[in-house]
Amino acid sequence: MEERGVGVDHATLNRWVIRYSPAIAVKTKSQKRETNKSWRMD
């Protein structure tokens, strides 16, 4: 933000994280590919 000339307080960033991280987590979890159950190469 500073590169664009916008001054943002650390408390503001913290509020954004608290507000938007649950929505980002839901979105990324829905797009996550399924993995194998075994860690070994069969």
Backbone as a ProteinNet text record, in pm:
[ID]
protein_1_A
[PRIMARY]
MEERGVGVDHATLNRWVIRYSPAIAVKTKSQKRETNKSWRMD
[TERTIARY]
82.1	0	87.2	197.3	286.2	342.3	366.3	417.4	319.7	192.9	90.5	56.1	129.3	107.7	-7.6	-48.5	-159.8	-102.8	-127	-81.2	-185.2	-143.6	-235.2	-173.4	-251.1	-207.5	-208	-120.7	-114.2	-244.5	-315.3	-443.1	-547.1	-541.7	-633.1	-606.5	-480.1	-445.4	-492.5	-476.3	-521.6	-672.8	-747.6	-893.7	-931	-858.6	-885.2	-861.1	-751.3	-720	-830.8	-872.2	-977.7	-1107.8	-1137.1	-1263.8	-1264.5	-1156.2	-1158.5	-1091.8	-1011.8	-944.4	-1039.6	-1151.2	-1243.2	-1301	-1334.4	-1388.9	-1282.8	-1160.2	-1052	-1026.4	-1031.9	-1010.1	-1117.3	-1241.8	-1351.5	-1331.2	-1295.8	-1276	-1160.2	-1048.6	-934.1	-958.4	-1030.5	-1059.4	-1148.6	-1241.4	-1330.7	-1256.8	-1146.6	-1070.9	-952	-931	-816.7	-837.6	-732.1	-741	-730.7	-795.1	-789.3	-652.6	-606	-476.6	-495.6	-387.6	-390.2	-394.2	-450.4	-456.3	-320.4	-241.3	-113.5	-0.3	99.3	214	320	304.5	402	368.6	472.6	454.5	423.9	309.5	272.3	298.2
-118.5	0	125.8	116.6	231.7	267.2	163.5	189.5	274.1	261.8	338.5	469.8	502.4	630	629.7	510.5	501	462.4	546.8	516.8	432.4	315.4	225.9	187.8	200.7	165.6	14.1	-36.9	-181.5	-234.8	-153.5	-197	-217.3	-135.2	-150.5	-281.5	-311.6	-438.6	-556.6	-547.6	-654.6	-673.6	-565.3	-575.6	-639.9	-607.4	-668.7	-818.6	-858.3	-1001.2	-1073.3	-1017.8	-1080.1	-1087.9	-986.1	-982.6	-1071.9	-1071.8	-1138	-1275.5	-1311.5	-1441.4	-1560.8	-1557.6	-1672	-1692.6	-1585.6	-1596.6	-1649.2	-1604.5	-1652.7	-1800.3	-1841.7	-1982	-2071.4	-2029.2	-2107.3	-2119.5	-2011.2	-2010.7	-2101.9	-2092.6	-2174.7	-2321.9	-2351	-2491	-2554.3	-2478.1	-2532.7	-2558	-2488.9	-2505	-2599.4	-2649.8	-2736.5	-2873.9	-2923.8	-3056.4	-3163.7	-3276.9	-3388.9	-3455.7	-3503.7	-3570.6	-3720.4	-3795.4	-3938.3	-3961.2	-4074.1	-4107.8	-4155.7	-4220.4	-4276.2	-4180.9	-4170.7	-4087.1	-4162.6	-4294.6	-4376	-4382.9	-4398	-4415.3	-4562.5	-4593.2	-4731.6	-4765.5
0	0	0	68.8	76.1	-60.8	-144.3	-278.6	-359.9	-327.7	-400.1	-331.6	-225.9	-159	-60.7	-16	78.4	214.9	312.7	447.7	520.2	567.8	637.5	771.7	874.7	1008.8	1026.5	1112.6	1134.4	1193.4	1270.1	1327.4	1217.2	1113.8	1000.9	928.3	906.6	841.6	925.3	1055.4	1144.1	1133.6	1128.5	1113.7	980.8	874	743.5	747.9	813.1	824.5	900.1	1012.6	1092.3	1013.4	935.8	862.9	738.8	661.8	531.6	526.8	625.9	620	622.9	697.6	690.6	550.2	482.1	346.2	249.3	264.5	178.7	204.5	332.1	367.1	305.1	307.9	248.6	98.2	34.4	-111	-151.1	-79.6	-115.9	-85	22.6	56.4	-49.6	-104.3	-207.2	-338.4	-361.5	-485.5	-470.6	-350.2	-323.2	-386.8	-449.7	-510.2	-403.9	-429.6	-337.1	-344.8	-231.7	-226.2	-205.5	-224.4	-196.8	-46.5	-7.3	135.3	186	99.4	140.2	104.5	192.2	165.3	85.3	76.7	3.8	-144.2	-224.6	-368.3	-395.3	-449.3	-480.1	-623.6
[MASK]
++++++++++++++++++++++++++++++++++++++++++

